[in-house]
Amino acid sequence: MKLEENIKLKLKKKFSISNIKVVNNSKYHSNHKESPKNNNSHFLIKIQSRSLSKENKLNVHRQIYSILKDEMKIIHALEIQISE
């Protein structure tokens, strides 16, 4: 299973959301000196959820990082966007 699919499944299960998109942007950062060359280094998570968009942004980000603690061992950068 691709890492982006695993991320999506974990977040869907935890937050009971249906509209989520996980994009692997690693190819755009492959020339960066600090970026690991593993093709799983940079991800964008787009979540559409009225309830999450009303919560404290920092708390939601902390929850996401906690849920993805194993994945974060190989991810270099994670961008999170939450909208209604």
C-alpha positions as CSV (number, residue, x, y, z in Angstrom):
1,M,0.0,0.0,0.0
2,K,1.3,3.5,-0.9
3,L,2.1,5.7,2.0
4,E,-0.5,8.3,0.9
5,E,-3.3,5.6,1.0
6,N,-2.2,4.6,4.5
7,I,-2.3,8.2,5.7
8,K,-5.8,8.6,4.2
9,L,-7.1,5.4,5.8
10,K,-5.8,6.3,9.3
11,L,-7.2,9.8,9.2
12,K,-10.6,8.7,7.8
13,K,-10.9,6.2,10.6
14,K,-9.9,8.5,13.4
15,F,-11.9,11.6,12.3
16,S,-14.8,9.9,10.5
17,I,-14.3,12.2,7.5
18,S,-15.2,11.3,3.9
19,N,-13.5,14.1,1.9
20,I,-9.8,13.8,2.3
21,K,-7.0,14.1,-0.3
22,V,-3.4,13.1,0.3
23,V,-0.9,14.3,-2.2
24,N,2.7,13.1,-2.4
25,N,4.8,16.2,-3.4
26,S,8.2,14.6,-2.9
27,K,9.1,15.0,-6.6
28,Y,9.1,18.8,-6.2
29,H,11.6,18.6,-3.4
30,S,14.0,15.9,-4.6
31,N,16.8,18.5,-5.2
32,H,16.7,20.0,-1.8
33,K,19.8,19.2,0.2
34,E,17.9,18.2,3.4
35,S,15.3,16.2,1.7
36,P,15.6,12.4,2.0
37,K,15.7,10.7,-1.3
38,N,12.9,8.2,-0.5
39,N,10.1,9.5,-2.7
40,N,8.0,9.7,0.5
41,S,9.3,12.9,2.0
42,H,6.8,15.7,1.4
43,F,3.0,15.4,1.7
44,L,0.0,17.7,1.5
45,I,-3.2,16.6,3.3
46,K,-6.4,18.4,2.3
47,I,-9.4,17.7,4.6
48,Q,-12.9,19.0,4.1
49,S,-14.7,18.9,7.4
50,R,-17.0,21.4,9.0
51,S,-16.3,20.0,12.5
52,L,-12.5,20.0,12.2
53,S,-12.4,23.4,10.6
54,K,-14.1,24.8,13.7
55,E,-11.6,23.2,16.1
56,N,-8.4,24.8,17.3
57,K,-6.0,24.5,14.4
58,L,-3.0,23.6,16.6
59,N,-4.9,20.8,18.4
60,V,-6.0,19.3,15.1
61,H,-2.5,19.4,13.8
62,R,-1.2,17.7,17.0
63,Q,-3.8,15.0,16.6
64,I,-2.9,14.4,13.0
65,Y,0.8,14.2,13.9
66,S,0.0,11.8,16.7
67,I,-2.1,9.5,14.5
68,L,0.7,9.5,11.9
69,K,3.6,9.1,14.4
70,D,5.0,6.0,12.6
71,E,4.7,7.7,9.2
72,M,6.4,10.8,10.5
73,K,9.6,8.8,11.0
74,I,10.1,8.9,7.2
75,I,8.2,12.1,6.2
76,H,10.3,15.2,6.1
77,A,7.5,17.7,5.6
78,L,3.7,17.6,6.1
79,E,1.4,20.4,5.0
80,I,-2.2,20.3,6.4
81,Q,-5.1,22.2,4.9
82,I,-8.5,22.0,6.6
83,S,-11.7,23.7,5.1
84,E,-15.4,23.5,5.6
